[in-house]
Amino acid sequence: MSVLITGGAGYIGAHVVRLLRDRGDDVVVVDDLSGGDATRLGDTPLVEFDLVAVDAVDRLREVVERHAVTSIIHFAARKQVGESVAHPEWYFRDNIGSLANVVEASAAAGVTRLVYSSSAAVYGLPGGAAVTEDDATVPINPYGESKLVGEWLVRDAANAHGLRSVSLRYFNVAGAGWNDLGDPNVQNLVTIAIDRTARGLAPVVFGDSFDTPDGTGVRDYVHVMDLAEAHLAALDALATAEGPADAVVYNVGTGRGASVREVLAGLAAASGTDLEPIIDPPRPGDPPSVVADASRIAAELGWRSTRTLDDMVDSAWRAHEWRARTSA
Ligand code: UD1
């Protein structure tokens, strides 16, 4: 009995791999290493191939059979909003195509449990209040569209093939559970601000006159370890007979918003720097506030976040310093 993790060599996937291994589960990773890094995996078996290759379904079936796989966590995906606007075809082909191959191989090999990485991007521009899973899903970019279509596919596969799935809608993920698993990409507020701070440059605030308590954008920042634990809760629920219905969707956030200024204050404390942030105009289309209502996953899976914003920013900073030291 083992868990197949696609994209397990990536930032979030590698945290889940390590937590599962630490509790004694058998894991096999499928990753093409286009964004992942095999050194994160230690001695966890890795099968390297592209999930949209013509033989991907056959190769997945082989992995399922050889490793006696009983459940799958599907992380492998493209995840850059800007890139998705420039190349929507990459997002539709790769994000949906890879999931379609995972679903087909699961059906053929008799795997009936799937945890799917979705995103708060499916909501588009939510209104002011905390967003619930029943709110409208109106994505505003191809990345969010591809994640939403993926949710539809796993739901349809419940009827067609008896697949039972949990789709987790991640809010803003940052931090590191271990120094070697920090996020190496410089693509979101935490990693961009850390990168600038480490180079002695002041972090940049995109807009300070939103209708929010301090005027800067508010998001729901969830520690990657909390997020990783949500995957274990989903997996365990699927393993029980009375577990979730065929295809369920959960927000994974803290339920609390933090402003850009709060995040930057945390970073200043963690790094011991006092660079005064630069105020730039808002990015086009940035909503003032996106915060999860995370009560459904708490009620149904018993999962809630336990780490603080400071834990998150501290751990991200320490992982960055560790990487700078070890790659020097
Ligand atoms: C991110 C994801 C999006 C996902 C969402 C929730 C990206 C590009 N987008 O969006 O796919 O749906 O989380 O999961 O990763 N900011 C600054 N200065 C900076 C960088 C950002 O002030 O240097 C501000 C932004 O204006 C925003 C907040 O920080 O208010 C967070 O921005 P970012 O980390 O890019 O994430 P989102 O835009 O929320």
Residues whose N, C-alpha, C, O or C-beta is under 5 A from the ligand:
A	BS01	UD1	V81 S119 A120 A121 Y170 F171 N172 Q187 N188 L189 I192 V204 V205 F206 G217 V218 R219 V260 D286
